[in-house]
Amino acid sequence: MKGNLIIISSPSGGGKGTLIKEVLRTVPDVAYSISFTTRQMRDGEVNGKDYFFISRAEFERLVEKGEFLEYAKVHGNFYGTTIEQIKHETELGRDIILEIDVQGAASVRAKVPEAVSIFILPPSFEVLQNRLVNRATEKKADLKLRLQNSIVEVRRNKEFEYIVVNDNLARATSDLQSIILAERLKWIRQIETVRVILDSFDTSKIDNIGV
């Protein structure tokens, strides 16, 4: 059975990163899509684990060859997801999670309409604001921009199939796990398995039953 491409989006501070880590730890046969980027590697980052770090020239070569499912320029650096990585994991029967913003998610859904899309929604604007403030990783201007962007992003929640409200880590993790596992049980995902079972239900076998 082919694996699913699972798109997960949320505003910055929505908690999608933490939820994804929990799912990767607890749900079997789930991989994580590692993006290619042209930005410099930061202290503590590992090539091939956090990102695939490549040159601008190499990135542009991949774009010209049509290797990317999606790519974008963010703060002067390019980020992209390769088609080959998604194809490799799903053909092995593994689901693969693509963590992406709402704009990128729309682009991927247009190209892969069968992808499973999930939006992680914070319980309120105030909670999101507190999370970002407590994280203390942005300057005041950057924090204000992220909060402004969050208002636009949450209003696009209807574009997604599923909504997970991240007000409690255990409950939100369980909801995310349930979606991934339930998607594997859809009829369309199990056509071959169902066909084999149905083939065994042959009326001619009834005549061979000893009475």
GUDRENFI-388279 format. One record per residue (C-alpha): x, y, z; residue in one letter. Coordinates in steps of 0.1 Angstrom, whole numbers, plus 2048, in hexadecimal, padded with zeros to 3 digits. Layout:
<rs>
+------+-------+-----+---------+
| east | north |  up | residuo |
+------+-------+-----+---------+
|    X |     Y |   Z |       a |
...
+------+-------+-----+---------+
</rs>
This chain:
<rs>
+------+-------+-----+---------+
| east | north |  up | residuo |
+------+-------+-----+---------+
|  800 |   800 | 800 |       m |
|  80E |   822 | 7F6 |       k |
|  814 |   83B | 812 |       g |
|  803 |   85C | 816 |       n |
|  811 |   87F | 812 |       l |
|  806 |   892 | 831 |       i |
|  807 |   8B8 | 830 |       i |
|  808 |   8C9 | 852 |       i |
|  805 |   8EF | 855 |       s |
|  800 |   908 | 871 |       s |
|  809 |   92B | 87A |       p |
|  82B |   930 | 88A |       s |
|  827 |   926 | 8AE |       g |
|  80B |   90F | 8A7 |       g |
|  81E |   8F1 | 8B4 |       g |
|  820 |   8DC | 894 |       k |
|  845 |   8D4 | 899 |       g |
|  83F |   8C5 | 8BC |       t |
|  821 |   8B1 | 8B0 |       l |
|  834 |   8A4 | 892 |       i |
|  851 |   898 | 8A8 |       k |
|  838 |   885 | 8BE |       e |
|  828 |   874 | 89F |       v |
|  84A |   86B | 891 |       l |
|  853 |   85C | 8B2 |       r |
|  832 |   848 | 8B8 |       t |
|  823 |   83F | 896 |       v |
|  835 |   824 | 881 |       p |
|  83D |   829 | 85C |       d |
|  83C |   84F | 85C |       v |
|  859 |   863 | 84D |       a |
|  860 |   889 | 84D |       y |
|  867 |   89D | 82E |       s |
|  889 |   8AE | 831 |       i |
|  88B |   8CE | 81D |       s |
|  8A7 |   8D9 | 807 |       f |
|  8B4 |   8FC | 80E |       t |
|  8CE |   915 | 803 |       t |
|  8D3 |   926 | 825 |       r |
|  8F1 |   920 | 83A |       q |
|  8F2 |   904 | 853 |       m |
|  8ED |   910 | 877 |       r |
|  8FF |   903 | 896 |       d |
|  8F1 |   8E1 | 8A1 |       g |
|  8E0 |   8DA | 87F |       e |
|  8E8 |   8BA | 86C |       v |
|  8E8 |   8B7 | 846 |       n |
|  8CE |   89D | 83C |       g |
|  8BC |   89F | 85D |       k |
|  8B1 |   8C3 | 861 |       d |
|  8B5 |   8CD | 83D |       y |
|  8C8 |   8C4 | 81E |       f |
|  8DF |   8E1 | 81B |       f |
|  8E9 |   8E9 | 7F6 |       i |
|  8F6 |   906 | 7E2 |       s |
|  8E1 |   91F | 7D0 |       r |
|  8EE |   912 | 7AF |       a |
|  8E5 |   8EE | 7B8 |       e |
|  8C2 |   8F9 | 7C3 |       f |
|  8BC |   90B | 7A3 |       e |
|  8C8 |   8EC | 790 |       r |
|  8AE |   8D7 | 7A2 |       l |
|  893 |   8F1 | 79A |       v |
|  89C |   8F0 | 775 |       e |
|  899 |   8CA | 775 |       k |
|  877 |   8CB | 785 |       g |
|  882 |   8B8 | 7A4 |       e |
|  86E |   8CC | 7BD |       f |
|  84A |   8C6 | 7C7 |       l |
|  84A |   8E9 | 7D6 |       e |
|  864 |   903 | 7DE |       y |
|  864 |   927 | 7EB |       a |
|  87C |   944 | 7F3 |       k |
|  87B |   94E | 818 |       v |
|  891 |   96A | 826 |       h |
|  8A8 |   968 | 809 |       g |
|  8AD |   942 | 80A |       n |
|  89C |   927 | 7F6 |       f |
|  88A |   908 | 805 |       y |
|  87B |   8EB | 7F2 |       g |
|  86D |   8C8 | 7F4 |       t |
|  878 |   8AF | 7DA |       t |
|  85F |   899 | 7C8 |       i |
|  878 |   87C | 7CA |       e |
|  878 |   87C | 7F1 |       q |
|  852 |   87B | 7F2 |       i |
|  850 |   860 | 7D8 |       k |
|  86B |   84A | 7E8 |       h |
|  85A |   84A | 80A |       e |
|  836 |   845 | 7FE |       t |
|  840 |   829 | 7E6 |       e |
|  850 |   817 | 804 |       l |
|  82E |   818 | 814 |       g |
|  838 |   833 | 82D |       r |
|  824 |   853 | 834 |       d |
|  839 |   872 | 831 |       i |
|  832 |   893 | 843 |       i |
|  837 |   8B4 | 831 |       l |
|  839 |   8D1 | 84A |       e |
|  831 |   8F0 | 836 |       i |
|  820 |   912 | 837 |       d |
|  7FC |   917 | 82A |       v |
|  808 |   926 | 809 |       q |
|  81F |   908 | 802 |       g |
|  804 |   8F0 | 80D |       a |
|  7EC |   8FE | 7F2 |       a |
|  807 |   8F9 | 7D8 |       s |
|  80D |   8D5 | 7E2 |       v |
|  7E8 |   8CD | 7E4 |       r |
|  7E4 |   8DA | 7C0 |       a |
|  7FF |   8C1 | 7B4 |       k |
|  7F6 |   8A4 | 7CC |       v |
|  7D0 |   8A6 | 7D1 |       p |
|  7D0 |   885 | 7E4 |       e |
|  7E7 |   893 | 7FF |       a |
|  7D9 |   894 | 822 |       v |
|  7D8 |   8B7 | 830 |       s |
|  7D8 |   8C0 | 855 |       i |
|  7D7 |   8E3 | 865 |       f |
|  7E4 |   8E7 | 888 |       i |
|  7CF |   902 | 898 |       l |
|  7D9 |   913 | 8B9 |       p |
|  7BC |   916 | 8D2 |       p |
|  7BD |   93C | 8D1 |       s |
|  7D1 |   95A | 8C4 |       f |
|  7DB |   962 | 8E8 |       e |
|  7EA |   93F | 8ED |       v |
|  7FD |   942 | 8CC |       l |
|  80A |   964 | 8D6 |       q |
|  816 |   957 | 8F8 |       n |
|  827 |   93A | 8E8 |       r |
|  83A |   950 | 8D0 |       l |
|  843 |   969 | 8EB |       v |
|  84F |   94E | 903 |       n |
|  863 |   93E | 8E7 |       r |
|  878 |   95E | 8E7 |       a |
|  888 |   957 | 8C5 |       t |
|  87C |   975 | 8B1 |       e |
|  881 |   99A | 8B3 |       k |
|  862 |   9AF | 8BA |       k |
|  85D |   9B8 | 895 |       a |
|  861 |   994 | 88A |       d |
|  849 |   989 | 8A6 |       l |
|  82F |   9A2 | 89A |       k |
|  832 |   996 | 877 |       l |
|  82D |   972 | 881 |       r |
|  80E |   97B | 894 |       l |
|  800 |   98F | 877 |       q |
|  807 |   972 | 860 |       n |
|  7F6 |   95A | 878 |       s |
|  7D5 |   96C | 874 |       i |
|  7D7 |   967 | 84E |       v |
|  7E2 |   943 | 851 |       e |
|  7C7 |   937 | 86A |       v |
|  7AC |   945 | 853 |       r |
|  7B7 |   92C | 839 |       r |
|  7AF |   90F | 84F |       n |
|  791 |   905 | 839 |       k |
|  7AA |   8FB | 81D |       e |
|  7B4 |   8DD | 832 |       f |
|  7A3 |   8BB | 837 |       e |
|  7AA |   8B9 | 85C |       y |
|  7AD |   8D1 | 879 |       i |
|  7C0 |   8C8 | 898 |       v |
|  7BC |   8E1 | 8B5 |       v |
|  7DD |   8E2 | 8C8 |       n |
|  7D1 |   8EB | 8EB |       d |
|  7DE |   8CB | 8FC |       n |
|  7FD |   8B9 | 8EF |       l |
|  7F1 |   896 | 8F7 |       a |
|  7CF |   89B | 8E8 |       r |
|  7DC |   8AD | 8C9 |       a |
|  7F6 |   892 | 8C4 |       t |
|  7DB |   877 | 8C7 |       s |
|  7C5 |   889 | 8AE |       d |
|  7E2 |   88C | 895 |       l |
|  7EA |   867 | 89A |       q |
|  7C6 |   85E | 894 |       s |
|  7C4 |   871 | 873 |       i |
|  7E4 |   860 | 865 |       i |
|  7D8 |   83D | 86F |       l |
|  7B5 |   842 | 863 |       a |
|  7C1 |   84E | 841 |       e |
|  7D3 |   82D | 83D |       r |
|  7B2 |   81A | 841 |       l |
|  79F |   82C | 825 |       k |
|  792 |   814 | 80A |       w |
|  7A5 |   826 | 7EE |       i |
|  7C6 |   820 | 801 |       r |
|  7BF |   7FA | 805 |       q |
|  7B2 |   7F1 | 7E3 |       i |
|  7CB |   7D4 | 7DE |       e |
|  7C5 |   7C5 | 801 |       t |
|  7A0 |   7C7 | 7FD |       v |
|  7A1 |   7B8 | 7DA |       r |
|  7B4 |   799 | 7E7 |       v |
|  79C |   794 | 803 |       i |
|  77D |   798 | 7EC |       l |
|  78C |   77F | 7D4 |       d |
|  78B |   765 | 7EF |       s |
|  765 |   769 | 7F2 |       f |
|  75D |   752 | 7D6 |       d |
|  73A |   741 | 7D5 |       t |
|  74A |   722 | 7C6 |       s |
|  75A |   71B | 7E7 |       k |
|  739 |   717 | 7F8 |       i |
|  732 |   6F7 | 7E4 |       d |
|  751 |   6E8 | 7F2 |       n |
|  746 |   6EB | 816 |       i |
|  740 |   6CA | 826 |       g |
|  71C |   6C7 | 834 |       v |
+------+-------+-----+---------+
</rs>
